[in-house]
């Protein structure tokens, strides 16, 4: 059995790395626009390398490849419109020269999110205004009911249907009794000291 030396392993590793790098192409893949309602998206594919790319195609996850352009020169970009559901997908751009993949998040645009937040804020403000208006109306109704009840009570008292209770006599009698009890305790405590 032959022993494999370190140089052989290093040489094979370098060959495999060169093959992997050779299969990668210099493209930039960006999501330009996405409509979450319709699922329509626009993806920009830019050749940022120094070589022409031939027969450029795009695929999302494991979907069928869609031809984009036959020749993409260095420094140029093309746009591809694709319909996808919201979510995160691996987008792969392939050419005769190799391929490149990138994970893109397909979600509502920043402008769409801002518009949605503004709509939510507006609805919350309208709800708050409505609640304040309902509270104001409830307070007015409460005051009107209390006033009506007071008027009806006064009418009943005037007609003699309801007699108002006077607690003044009861309070004066109770105060007098307390004063007398206080004097008795004072006198008793004075006698006990003598």
N, C-alpha and C positions, 0 to 999 in steps of 0.2 A: 504494500500500500504506500502510495506516494504522499508525502507530506506537502500541504499547500503552504507556500510561504506568504509573508505579509505583503510583499510587493505585488504578487498576483491578485490578492484581494483588493488592494488599493487600485490597481489598474482596472479591474472589472467594475469597481464602484464608480470610477471616473467615466468609464464608457457609458454606464447606465445613466449617470447624471447628465451627460452630454445628450443622450437620446431624449431624456425628459425635457431638457431645456430646448432642444431642437424642435420638439413638438409644440412648444408654447409659442404663441404669436403675440406681438406687441399691439394689443387693442385695448381701448378703454370702453367699458360698457356702462351706460348710465340710463336711468329712468328719467325721461324728460317730463312726461305728463301722464297722469292716470286719472280716469273717471271711475270712481268706485261703483257708481250706479250702473253704468253701461258695461263696465269692465274693459273699455278701450284704453290701451296704453301706447305710448310712443317711446321707443328705446333708441338711443343714439349709440352708434358703433363708430369709434374713431380709430384710424390707423395711426398709432403713435410711434411706429417703428420706422426703419429705413428701407424696407422692401415692399414691393407690391404684393397685395393679397388677391388670390384668384378664387372664384366660385365661393364667395362668402355666404354662409348660411347661419341661421339662428335657431335654437331650440330652447324650450323652457321645460325644465325637469326632464322627463322621459317622453315628451310629446314629439310629434313628427317635426322634422327639420323644415324650416321655411327659407326658401332662397331669398337673398337680400340683393346682392349685386355680383356681377361677374368679375369686376376689377375694382379694387379699392386701393388707390394710390396713397403713399405716405403723406401724412398731414391732412388727409381728407376725412370727412365723416358722412355717414349715411344714417337714415332714420327708418325704423321698421315699426309698423303699427300692428299690434297683436292684442287680441282679446283674452283677458285672464280674470279669474276671480280674485278678490283681495286675499293677500297672504304673502308668504316669503317663498321665493323660488330660486333655483339655480338656473341661471341663464348662460347658455354656452354658445359662443360664436366660433364657428369652424371655417377653415379655408383649406385649400390644397396644401398650404404651408404648415398647418398645425391648428391648434384650438386654444381657446381661453375661456374660463368659466368665472362667473361672479354671482354671488347671492344678492338678489334685489328684493326689497320690500315693496309690494304693490299695495298702496293704501292711498287714502284721500290726500290731495295736495295740501300744502300749507295754506293756500288761499281758501280752499274748501273747508279746512278745519277752522280757520279764523271766522269764516262766514257762519259756520255751524255754531261756534261759541257765541257769536253776536246774536244769533237767533235765540239761543238758550237764555242769554242774559236779558234780551228784550222780553221774552216770555216770563222770566222770573220777575222783572220789574213790573210788568202788567199784572201778574198775580199778586205782587205786594201792594200795588195800587188798589186792586179790587178788594183785597183783604182789609186795607185801611178804610176804604169806602164802606164796606160792610160793618166794620167796627164802629165807624162814625154813625151810621144809620141805626145800629143796635143801641148805641148810647142815647141818641135822640129819642128812640122809641121807649127806652127805659125811663128817661126824664118825663116824657109825655104821660106814660102810664102812672108814674109816681104822682105827678101833678093832678091827673084825673082822679086817682084814688084819694088824694088829700082833699080835693074839692067835694067828692062824694061823702067823705067822712064829715067834713064841715057841715054839709047839708043835713046829714043824719043827726048831728049834734044839735043843730039849730031847730030841727023838728022834734027833738026830744027822743028820737029812736035810740040813740046811743048817749049814755051819760059818761062824761069824762071823769075819770078817777083823779082825785086830788090826793097826792101823797104828802102834801105840806103838813097837814095835821099830824099824820103818823110820824113824820120825821121830827116835828117839834116835841111830841110826847116822848119819843125815844131819847132825844137829846136831854130833856128834863130828867128822865129817869137815870140816865148815865151821870148827870151832874150830881144828883142826890146820892147815888152809890159812891161816887168819887169823894164826896164830903164825908160820908160815913166811914170810908176806909181811912181817910186822913185823920178823922177824930180818933179812930181806934188805934192808929199807929202812934198818935201823940200820947194817948193814955198809957200804952204799953211802954213807952220810953220813960214815963214818970214813975 
